Structures are given as structure tokens and as C-alpha cells.
Amino acid sequence: MKNRHLSPESPRRATTFWTEHRPFVLSLSAGLLLVACSERPVQDQGESHTEAEVLLNRSIAYHDPAGAWWDETVRLELSSSRPDGSTREVTLRIENGRGVYESVTRQDGDTVAVSFEGETSQASLNGSQQISDQDREKHRLNPERMSFMRNYYLYLYGLPMKLRDAGTIIDPEVISTTFQGLAVEGIRVTYEKSVGQDIWYFYFDPASAALVGYRFYHDESKNDGEYITLEGEAEASGIRLPKVRKWYTHQEDKYLGVDTIESLQIGD
């Protein structure tokens, strides 16, 4: 096992949605989120597995032992806030097996609903699909942005299971390091160029293989990007998802905001 210390305060395009846009989400590179894989990834059935693949398999077995993320209907109630006191609430309904995604976002007195079935999307504002051009621009209800936000939620709330998606490159060695003062085991993840260009590190509890945090860079040598701490778990029907995510910049160690799973439901 490779010994490498990566300090949480040591060393992505550094602009974030948290700092630039009202939807309180991190600015994952667009390339990474162009692919919304809704089918269960085909896993290698061979005998050869690297240390990192073994660790990832352990973590997936901990968080989603029955494959509910891929096979069942997943419902999430989320809340988000940022340091200036702004808040939002999001309801998600995900059926990965059918390529169905629905979100309802409540913020600043408006309710925005977006749905996808495959790549076919539609949107409504305060219950009406008749949305003016001005409101479409205000709420960024264009196909590209709606697809981006869908893929954002599918990626982050599907971790660590989404690390089995096509195009994911997992370095073979496990990293022994610390994260937020905890001894952890980590893996380094990059993506094929058609998928994304960021560098990610994911950290796991050595005993249970639970995901405890992660970080990403656009350019690691510049110490850009962000790190995300995880607290608690939301549990339902055997699936365990990290409950609280807090976002910080690498360069300034600046707190950006928090996302919380208020409820999790699996199945109809």
C-alpha cells in the first residue's frame, strides 16, 4: 500500500456555482457531467483486481449492498444553505433503470420542476409549463443546463456507486493518508478525456470502507478545486448515503455551503 500524505489543507477551474450562481452546487467540470449513465455498470468478472478496485468494491458493498441505486426508485429530500443565509430545498425522484429523473426546487418563493425520461426533458415554473423567455433565462431552464444539473445530482448522490461508470480511471494503488484529522484509505480517480478532466481523491474509513470525504482539482499543481467533508448517514432499505456534505476551497480553506439529505426513500 502506497504511503502518501495529502493534507486536507494542501493542494478544479476554481470558479464554483457556490460563489457564482444561485443553485448551491459545486462547479464540477462540464465534461465530467456530460454522461448521465442510468444503467448499472458492467463490472469486470475476472480474477484480477487492484488494491483500489477491492477498496471501491468494499465501499459499494457498504453503501448499496443490494444495488438499490440502480434497480429501485430513489426519493431524496434535500436542503442546502450558504454562509450568506440563502437556502433552497430540492426533491429528487430517480429511476436509473428507466432513465427517469425528476427534480423540484423551491427557492426565493419559486418552484421549478424538471423531468427527464432518457434525454427528453420538460420543465415547469410554479406549476405552469408556459414559461416566458425572461423566466427561462432567470432560472436557467435551457436543455444544456437542465442536463448538467441532472448529471450533477446523479453523480454526487450516487457515490461511490458512480465510480463504476464507463470512462472512470482508478489508479491501482490505495493511498494511506489523513483527511480532516482521520486516518483514511484513499483512491485517485481521473476520467477519459471524453468524460472529464478533473482529478479526484476519494477517502474511505479503513474498517468499514464507508466514504468519509473527497476532493477534486482542475490543476493539482495550482492547489485549486475544493474538498468536501461528509457527516452522518441517511439509511433506507439497506442503502446508506452520506447525509451532510460541507464544501470548502483548497486555496483559502473557505467554507462554501452545506447540503443535507433530510429524507431518503427507496422503492415505490
N, C-alpha and C positions, 0 to 999 in steps of 0.2 A: 504494500500500500504506500502510495507516494505521500511524503510529508511535505506540505506546503502551507504556510500560514498566510491567510488573506484576512487582514484586519477589516472589520466592518466599516471602519472609518477610512481605509485605504481605497487605492483605486479599486448614455446612449445618446443620436442627435439630442443634445441635452434639453431641448425645449420640451415641456410637458403639457399635457392637457390640463393638469392641475394648475399650472401657472398661466396658461394662455387661454383656456377655454372653460366655459361653464360646466360641461359634462365632466365630473370629477374623476377623471381616469388618467392613467399614465400614457405617455406618448410612445407606445410600442412602435417600432419601425413598421411602416405600412407594408413592406414586403412580407414580413413575418405573418401578417394577418390577412394576406390575400387568399389563403387557403382555409376554407371552413370545412374541415373534414368532419363529416357527420356519421361516418361508418366506423365500426370497431376496426382498429388497425390489425392487419395480418401480422402476427408475431412469428418470429423465427422459431421453428420447431427443432432446430438442430441441437447438438450437444455442446457446441462451443458458445460460451457466454463470457464476456469480460467481467471484471470486478464491478464496473459501473452498471452494466446491464443487470447483474444479480441484485445490486442495491436498488435499482429502479424497480425491478420486479417485486422485491420485498415491500417497497413503499406502496406500489399499486395494490398489492395484496392487503396491506393495512388499510388503505383509504377506500378501496372499492373491491372487496373480495369477490363479489358475485357479478361484477361487470354491469352494475345498475346504470352507470353513467351512459353507457352505450345502448342498453336494452330497455330501459324504463323511461317513463315520463318524470322529469325532474322539475320541481317547482321551487323557486327561491324568492324570498322577500329580503331585499337589501336596503340598507340605509347608508348614506355617505355624508361626510361633513368635512369642512376645511377650516383652516385657522381663522378666516375672517367671519365665521359663523354661518356661512352658506350651507344649505343642506339639500338633499334630494332623496327620494325613495324610488326604488325600482322593483318591479315584479317581473320575474322571468319564468317562462314555461318552455322547456326544451324537450324535444323528442328526437334524439340523434338518429335513431333507427329509421325515421321517416323524413329526416331533413327539415323538421318543423322547429321554428324558433319564434317566440313571441315575447315582446317586452312592453311594459307600461311604465313610463317615467313620470313622476309627479314632482314638479319644481316650480317655484315662483308663481303658484296659482294656476299653472297649466298642466294638462295631462296629455302626454304624447304616447301613442301606441304604434308599435312597429311589428310587423309579422313577416315571416319568410316561410315559404314551402319550396324547398330546393332553392333556386336562385330567383324565384318570383316573389316580389315584395310588395307590401302596401303599407300605408301609414294613415293615421288619423290624429286630429288635434281637437281636444275637448269633445270627443265623440263624433266628429264630422270628418269625412274624407274630402270634403270641399275645402281645400287649404289654399290660401292666397299665396302668390309668389313671395310676398314680403314675409309671411309667416314661415314658408318653407325655407327661406334663407335664414331667418332668425333661429329656427330650430334645427337647421342643417339637415333637412329632410330630402336629401338627394340620394340616389341609389348607391353611390360610392361611399358616402358617409354612413348610411344605414348598414351597409355590408360590413364596413370597418368595425362599427360598434358591436354588431352581432359577433364577429370573429373575436373581438376583444373579450367579450364575456365568455364565449365558448372556450377560449384558450385559458384564461386565468382561473375560471371556476372549474375547469376540467383538469387542473393539475392535481397530481402528477400524471394522470392517465394520458393527457395530451402529449406527453413526451414520447409516446409510441407512434405519433403521426408520421406519415411519409415525409421525407425531407429533413428529418431530425438527425443530427450527427452528435453522437455521445462519445466523448473521449473515453478511452478504455479504462483509465486508472481512477480509482477513488482517491479523493483528496482528504487527508486528515487535517483539520483546521479548527478554528473557532468562529462562531457567529453570535454577536451580541453577548459575549462572555460565556457561551456554551460550547463545550466540545462537540463537534459535529463531524459527519462524513459528508463530503460534497462531490458533485459531479459537474463537469464543464460541458456545456451544450452549445453547439453552433447549428447553423442551418444551411442547406443547399442554397445557392445564390437565387434560385427562382422562388425561394420561400422567405428568406430573411437574411439580414446581415449582422444582427446584434450578437453579442457574446453573453451567455447566461451562465450563472452558477446557481445550483440548487443545493440546499443543505438539509440533512436528514438526521433525526435522532439515531445514534448508533444502536440502541437497543431495539426500538420498535420500528425504525425506518420511517417514522412519521415525518412529513415535510414540516420544517420549522422556519424556513425563510428562503429568500432568493434575491439575486441582484442581477443587473444587466448593464452592459456598456455598449455604446456605439464605437468608441475608441478607447480601449482599456488604458493605453499609454497616457491619455489625457485625463484619466480619472473622471470621466463623465458618467451619465446614467444615474441610476437610483438603486436603492436597496429596500426590500420590503420585509417587515417582520410579521410573523403570524402568531396569533394568540387564540387558545381555546379551539373547540371543535363543534360543528353543527352535525348532529347524527340523526339518521333516519334509515330504517330498513337495511342496516348493515353498512351503509356508506358513511364515511367521515370526511367532511370538508373543513378546511381551516375557517374559523368563524370570523376573526378580526384581522384585517390587513392594514398596516400602517406604512406609509410611504415616506422616504427620506431621500434627499440628494446625496451623492457621494462627495462632491466638492465642498459644499457648505455644511453638510450634515443637517440640512434644513428639513423640518417637518412639513410635509405637503398635504396630508389629509389621511382620512381613515374610511375604510369600507367595512361594513358589518353584515353578516348573514343573520337576519332576525328570525327567519324560519326556513326550514328545509323539509320538503315532502317528496317522497318517491312513490311513483305509481299513480293510477287514476283515482 
